[in-house]
Amino acid sequence: MRLTYQNGKLYISLTRIEIQDVKDNEGRPCEIDIGHISVLHEDISKIVNERLKEKEEWWKKIPHGPSMGD
């Protein structure tokens, strides 16, 4: 399982086994291998950074620095 962000859209990539698990459990939560946490965390971090770069004007309006008033 991987998450990617392209052209303003979020995508999920699943293996055939993961797709079958989703199909078999339609409408219910599916278990995700706990071993995917570090990879998914990395994917989300990259997505957040890309999204923030796109929204740079919005980011500039947020207070920064130790006092959060800078």
C-alpha positions in Angstrom: 0.0 0.0 0.0 1.3 3.4 -1.0 -0.2 6.9 -1.0 0.8 9.5 -3.6 -0.2 13.0 -4.5 -0.3 14.2 -8.1 -1.8 17.3 -9.7 -3.9 18.2 -6.6 -5.3 14.6 -6.2 -4.6 11.9 -3.6 -4.1 8.4 -4.9 -3.8 5.0 -3.2 -1.9 2.1 -4.7 -2.8 -1.4 -3.5 -1.4 -4.9 -4.3 -3.8 -7.5 -5.7 -4.1 -9.1 -2.2 -5.0 -5.7 -0.6 -7.6 -5.1 -3.3 -9.1 -8.5 -2.7 -9.2 -7.8 1.1 -11.0 -4.5 0.4 -13.5 -6.2 -1.9 -14.1 -9.0 0.7 -14.7 -6.5 3.4 -16.7 -3.9 1.5 -18.3 -1.3 3.8 -16.2 -2.5 6.7 -12.7 -1.6 8.0 -9.8 -3.6 6.6 -6.8 -4.4 8.6 -3.5 -2.8 7.4 -0.3 -4.6 8.1 1.3 -2.7 11.0 4.6 -3.0 9.1 3.3 -0.3 6.7 3.3 2.4 9.4 6.8 3.8 8.5 6.1 3.8 4.8 2.7 5.4 5.1 4.1 8.0 7.5 6.8 8.8 4.9 4.2 9.0 2.1 1.9 11.3 4.2 4.9 13.5 5.1 5.8 13.9 1.4 2.2 14.6 0.5 1.8 17.3 3.2 5.1 19.0 2.1 3.9 19.0 -1.6 0.5 20.4 -0.6 2.0 23.1 1.5 4.3 24.2 -1.3 1.2 24.5 -3.5 -0.5 26.5 -0.9 2.5 28.8 -0.1 0.3 31.9 0.0 -1.9 30.3 2.7 1.2 29.2 4.5 2.7 32.7 4.6 -0.5 33.9 6.5 0.1 31.5 9.4 2.1 33.0 12.3 5.6 31.4 12.7 8.4 31.4 15.2 8.6 30.8 18.9 6.0 33.4 19.8 3.7 32.2 17.0 3.2 36.0 16.3 6.2 36.4 13.9 
